[in-house]
Each structure stands twice: as structure tokens, then as C-alpha cells.
Amino acid sequence: MKSIIVLGASGNIARHVTDILVKEDNIKLTLFLRNRRRLGKADVSGCNIIEGDVLNYRQLRDAISGQDIVYANLAGDLETMAKNIVKAMDETGVRKLIFISSIGIYAVPLRSVLIPYRKAADVIEASDLDYTILRPTWFTNVNEVDYELTSKGEPEKGSVISQKSLATFITKIIESPEKYARENLGINKPD
């Protein structure tokens, strides 16, 4: 049985991932979010739900303790959140982190809206965690699974990706956490 915690569980991508994982018998799922009402009518009856804030270090550390994989889909003060996540994972011995960033964080000049995503990626890459950073292109609601990956340093491709494609890839990483360890990947729909 794998224990997975989803940080920022009310986000659109996190909801798609949760919809896939709740159907798996070998997954124990914890949803961490500021307000459980934001889950709406999603079937999360088999999930452990924790109301908390990633900026509250003690809440975060306690929630991460005992997990096998941390999947973070966050917005806000991403650099501080990344620092808290890395510290909590180091203290609790949890090794695998899947972190959603953004396309364009290595562009020069860097757009100001992307600075928090870049700073968070830098914090995570400086850690000794088995991270996978994903840099998706802009999301669509198209009901398809069609994606390609680019490594850090390669030109980013495409302009969109379906939320379902991104969620499907995240669940593949959860199924085989040793794959894509210590990688920073762009993900998009092939042109």
C-alpha cells in the first residue's frame, strides 16, 4: 500500500489526479487543503482529509509524516512553500516529491509572474530529494490523453496540454516513483 499526500488538493489538476487514485486499491490517499468545502461533490469518502496550510510548517510536517510520496499542486508564496516541503520531507524521511511548476521558468528574460515558480524549482533542485518537477504548458479541458516530455535545457514545445493528460502522467510517476527521479520536465501536447 502506497501512502500519497496531495498538497493543494482542491486545484483542478489535483482533482483529476484524485479522481484516478481513489479507484486504486493499493493507494492510501491524503488530501491536504485549506478548506475541505472546496472539494465540492467529489467522491473522497476513502481519503484522509486534512485542513491545513503549506505555509504552516508544523501542520505540513505532521501531514507529510508517514507518507511515501508528496504531490504538490500549489499557488501563492511558492518559494516558502517549497522550502517548507523540502524541510518537512527531510525531517520525516519522505523521499519522493512531484511538484507542479510552469512552462517558461527558464526563459530569458523571465516574466515576473513566473519568478515564484522558478524560485520554487531552484529550492527543490538544490535538495537531495527524489523530485520530479513538471513544467506544463497552458491547460485545456479537452478529454484526451496525449503528451510529450522535454528535459530541462531542451527547448519547450507546444502551447497546451489537457488537464487529463497531465493528471495521467502524474499518476504514472506515482505508480513508478523511481522513474523520472531528480528530473525537471516540460510536458505538452505534441504539435
C-alpha positions as CSV (number, residue, x, y, z in Angstrom):
1,M,0.0,0.0,0.0
2,K,1.4,3.4,-1.1
3,S,0.6,6.5,1.0
4,I,0.2,9.6,-1.1
5,I,-0.4,13.1,0.1
6,V,-1.8,15.7,-2.3
7,L,-0.9,19.3,-1.3
8,G,-3.3,21.8,-2.7
9,A,-5.9,19.1,-3.2
10,S,-8.7,21.4,-4.4
11,G,-6.9,22.5,-7.5
12,N,-8.1,21.4,-10.9
13,I,-5.2,19.1,-11.7
14,A,-5.1,17.7,-8.2
15,R,-8.8,16.8,-8.5
16,H,-8.1,14.9,-11.8
17,V,-5.3,13.0,-10.1
18,T,-7.5,12.3,-7.0
19,D,-10.3,11.0,-9.3
20,I,-7.8,8.5,-10.8
21,L,-6.1,7.5,-7.5
22,V,-9.3,6.9,-5.4
23,K,-10.1,4.0,-7.7
24,E,-6.8,2.3,-6.9
25,D,-6.9,-0.4,-4.2
26,N,-3.2,0.0,-3.4
27,I,-3.3,3.7,-2.7
28,K,-3.9,5.4,0.7
29,L,-4.7,9.0,-0.2
30,T,-4.4,12.1,2.0
31,L,-5.8,15.3,0.7
32,F,-4.3,18.5,2.3
33,L,-6.0,21.8,1.6
34,R,-7.0,25.0,3.4
35,N,-10.8,24.4,3.1
36,R,-12.4,20.9,2.6
37,R,-15.6,22.5,1.2
38,R,-13.6,23.3,-1.9
39,L,-13.6,19.6,-2.8
40,G,-17.2,20.0,-3.7
41,K,-19.1,16.9,-4.5
42,A,-16.0,14.8,-5.4
43,D,-16.0,11.2,-4.1
44,V,-13.3,11.4,-1.5
45,S,-15.0,9.1,1.1
46,G,-12.0,6.8,1.3
47,C,-9.5,9.7,1.7
48,N,-7.9,11.2,4.8
49,I,-8.7,14.9,4.5
50,I,-6.5,17.4,6.4
51,E,-7.4,21.1,6.5
52,G,-4.1,23.0,6.7
53,D,-1.8,25.4,5.1
54,V,1.6,24.6,3.5
55,L,2.9,27.8,5.0
56,N,2.3,26.4,8.5
57,Y,5.3,24.3,8.9
58,R,4.1,22.1,11.8
59,Q,0.8,21.3,10.1
60,L,2.7,20.4,6.9
61,R,5.3,18.3,8.7
62,D,2.7,16.4,10.6
63,A,0.7,15.7,7.4
64,I,3.8,14.5,5.4
65,S,5.0,12.2,8.2
66,G,4.3,8.6,7.2
67,Q,3.7,9.3,3.5
68,D,5.5,7.6,0.6
69,I,5.0,10.3,-2.0
70,V,4.2,14.0,-1.8
71,Y,2.4,15.6,-4.8
72,A,2.3,19.4,-4.6
73,N,0.0,21.4,-6.8
74,L,0.2,24.9,-5.3
75,A,-0.1,28.6,-5.8
76,G,1.0,31.6,-3.7
77,D,4.3,32.0,-1.9
78,L,5.8,29.1,-3.8
79,E,9.4,29.6,-2.7
80,T,8.5,29.5,1.0
81,M,6.2,26.6,0.3
82,A,9.0,24.7,-1.4
83,K,11.3,25.4,1.5
84,N,8.7,24.1,3.9
85,I,8.1,21.0,1.8
86,V,11.8,20.1,1.5
87,K,12.4,20.7,5.2
88,A,9.4,18.6,6.2
89,M,10.3,15.8,3.9
90,D,13.9,15.8,5.1
91,E,12.8,15.7,8.8
92,T,10.3,12.9,8.2
93,G,12.4,10.8,5.8
94,V,9.9,11.0,2.9
95,R,11.9,11.0,-0.4
96,K,9.6,11.4,-3.4
97,L,8.2,14.7,-4.4
98,I,6.2,15.6,-7.5
99,F,5.9,19.4,-7.9
100,I,4.0,21.3,-10.5
101,S,5.7,24.4,-11.8
102,S,5.1,26.2,-15.1
103,I,6.3,26.5,-18.7
104,G,8.7,29.4,-19.3
105,I,10.6,29.4,-15.9
106,Y,13.9,29.3,-17.7
107,A,13.1,31.9,-20.3
108,V,15.3,35.0,-20.6
109,P,14.1,37.5,-19.6
110,L,12.0,35.8,-17.0
111,R,8.4,37.1,-16.8
112,S,7.7,38.4,-13.4
113,V,4.6,36.1,-12.9
114,L,7.0,33.1,-13.3
115,I,9.6,34.2,-10.7
116,P,7.9,32.3,-7.8
117,Y,7.8,29.1,-9.9
118,R,11.4,29.4,-10.8
119,K,12.4,30.1,-7.2
120,A,10.5,27.0,-6.0
121,A,12.1,24.9,-8.7
122,D,15.6,26.1,-7.6
123,V,14.9,25.2,-4.0
124,I,13.7,21.7,-4.9
125,E,16.6,21.1,-7.3
126,A,19.1,22.1,-4.5
127,S,17.6,19.4,-2.2
128,D,18.6,15.8,-2.0
129,L,15.0,14.6,-2.6
130,D,13.9,12.3,-5.4
131,Y,11.9,15.1,-7.0
132,T,10.1,15.3,-10.3
133,I,9.4,18.9,-11.3
134,L,6.8,19.2,-14.1
135,R,6.5,22.4,-16.2
136,P,3.2,22.1,-18.1
137,T,2.1,24.3,-20.9
138,W,-1.3,26.0,-20.6
139,F,-4.2,23.8,-19.6
140,T,-7.3,22.8,-21.6
141,N,-10.4,20.8,-20.6
142,V,-10.2,18.5,-23.6
143,N,-11.0,14.9,-22.8
144,E,-7.8,13.4,-24.1
145,V,-4.5,11.8,-23.0
146,D,-1.8,13.0,-25.4
147,Y,1.5,14.4,-24.2
148,E,5.3,14.6,-24.8
149,L,8.1,15.4,-22.4
150,T,11.1,17.7,-22.7
151,S,14.1,17.7,-20.4
152,K,15.4,20.8,-18.6
153,G,17.7,22.6,-21.1
154,E,15.8,21.5,-24.2
155,P,13.5,24.0,-25.9
156,E,10.0,23.8,-24.6
157,K,7.4,22.6,-27.1
158,G,3.7,23.1,-27.7
159,S,1.4,25.6,-26.1
160,V,-1.3,23.5,-24.4
161,I,-1.9,20.2,-22.5
162,S,-5.2,18.7,-21.3
163,Q,-5.6,18.5,-17.6
164,K,-6.4,14.8,-18.1
165,S,-3.0,14.3,-19.8
166,L,-1.1,16.0,-17.0
167,A,-3.0,14.0,-14.3
168,T,-2.5,10.8,-16.2
169,F,1.3,11.4,-16.3
170,I,1.4,12.3,-12.6
171,T,-0.3,9.0,-11.7
172,K,2.3,7.2,-13.8
173,I,5.0,8.7,-11.7
174,I,3.1,7.7,-8.6
175,E,2.9,4.1,-9.9
176,S,6.7,4.0,-10.6
177,P,8.3,6.7,-8.4
178,E,11.8,5.6,-9.3
179,K,11.1,6.8,-12.9
180,Y,11.9,10.5,-13.6
181,A,13.7,10.8,-10.2
182,R,15.6,14.1,-10.0
183,E,14.2,15.3,-13.3
184,N,12.7,18.6,-14.3
185,L,10.4,18.0,-17.3
186,G,8.4,20.1,-19.6
187,I,5.1,18.5,-20.6
188,N,2.8,19.5,-23.5
189,K,0.5,18.1,-26.2
190,P,2.6,17.2,-29.2
191,D,2.3,19.6,-32.1
